[in-house]
């Protein structure tokens, strides 16, 4: 917008309406008149009355509302707020909506449930003076926010240094085989306990949740030799498992065989005892009969003995009457030949039984016939 009037050639000063450059003193005077109501004075221009006290009260009310609003804050369920008043600890606020006077109080919100992870890797000596490289992962949370913020200057650095110190102490107390193979779980447990103890002594406010041994390995220069050792150990475990499996299969069978043998022995024992008792009883009965008729009993015993011997014999010796020769009869071979001939003659009588006694009778009868013809 132009400072000149629409119909005039001469210029007009916006501060006083006069020609020429503006007067600085007059401009300052006008400015003081415009804002004099803030200081409880009235404008010198003779304008209407202002209400300075009402305006000041409204201004102070707005400032108070803004000040109060700036002090409102919210703490989540997993957080805690540490409140300081002029740099001195006052209290700790839990979850919810809270208010503290701004400028006077300062607050720091800490998540006490979130898990943080720290990884430490180091090369160290074991108890048997071998070098191993171990990497651990430490999961922790800031469970005590007051100690974490106020007691320890650099709690995270304290955690890193304490982790390495605890790891070196535990690894130095174990042999290499335990560190690299079967003892890793116990090492992690020991490191956790020792690390937590040191963090509590330092008042860091940190709680160690878990410690995991991520990797444990020998130096690269001896890795091949160690791999051979590991393979040999795995073979040992595999062979031991196979032996245990074989033992689990064989031992029950052997125990069953032993039990069966014991039972067979018990049965044989009972059988022998029963037979002996039966023989003794029979002998007692024969003795009674022998006393009554000795000759008859003796003859009967002889015949029974001959009968039992001849029943199990397949050979017969015959004394030919009026001759010096003794005839030998192989009854087993004669019976086999007779059975074979009978099978060839009749296929329908495959199950025909031919006793040795019948063949013997036939042979003896044939010999007698020949003797009579002579």
Phi, psi and omega in degrees: 000137183280144177284346182275151173286159185292326186253005183248143178277331182281151180279156182231133182283129181292340183273324183227352181078007179260159177285148177107180183289154182290152178267123184291318181298318180293324179294320178294322178298315178298323180295319178294323178295323182294326185248017181290341182292338179290340183252016177078019179249165179254153180293141180283355181282354178080018180287191181290161181286135174265167177244079187296323182293320179295318180294319179295320178297318179297319180297316179295324178295317179296317179297320179296319179297316179296321179296318179293322181294326180291341181270358181272135178208163184239137176248126181287174185295330182262012186238162172222146182248126177263121186255130176241136177246112185054039177085359180251138183297134179249298180197179179239128181260137178270194181298144178135188178262130184225166178221137173222144181296124178298157180071315180286312180254145172238144182234147175229120182265130182236132175278112184268357182247346181289137180268129175250154183236133174236132181248133179230132178231133182205153174257128188212168180267142175266180182296325180268022172063043172246150181266130176227155177248120185237134176239127179238155174239124182252122174257129185216167175220158183269080188285333179241093185293332180295310178296321182298323184269327191249325187277315182257134182288317179226078184297327180293321176293323177297321177298315181298315182290319179293326178297313180294321180294316179295320180296317180296320181295315183290315180296322179292347178262003181235157177276166187297320182299320179291322181293324186269340187233264194280342186263012185293321180295317179293324178297316178299319179296316180293320179297319180299312180297314182292321179294317180297322179298317180291320179295324176293322178295326180278354182055047180278342183075013182260136176247122179279124181270304179216154172231123181242133173275100184290320183205138172221124186212157175280168176298157183299331183293333183242016185294319181298316179296320179292324177298322176296320178296317179297318179296319178297321179293321177295320176297321178298315180295319181296315180294323178295320178295320177296319179296319178295322177296316178297319179296321179294334177276320187280318185300314177299323178294316179298320178296322177295317177298319179296318179295321179294319178298319178297318179294320177298319178297320177297319178295317178297320178301311180297324179295313181297318179297318180295317179296318179297317178296323178293317178297318179296319178294319179294320178297321178297319179294319178296324178298321178296315180292323180297322178295330179283314182218086185297316185294314181295318182294320179297316180296321180293319178296322179296315181295321179295322179294316178297320181297318181293325178289315183291332179296329182263005182258142178250010181232140182231131176252123184242129177270113183284132181292140180058035178214164180260356184264151174248128182272131179251127181244111173280087187295328181294319179288323178296319180295319180296318179295321180293319179295319180295320179294322180293325179291326178290326182284323185219114179278348181277346182246051182291334184261018181290130181268129178240115181273152179293327179298318178297316179297320180299316179299318180297318181295315180297320178297320179294323178294318178298320179298319180293322178295320179294324179292328178290000000 
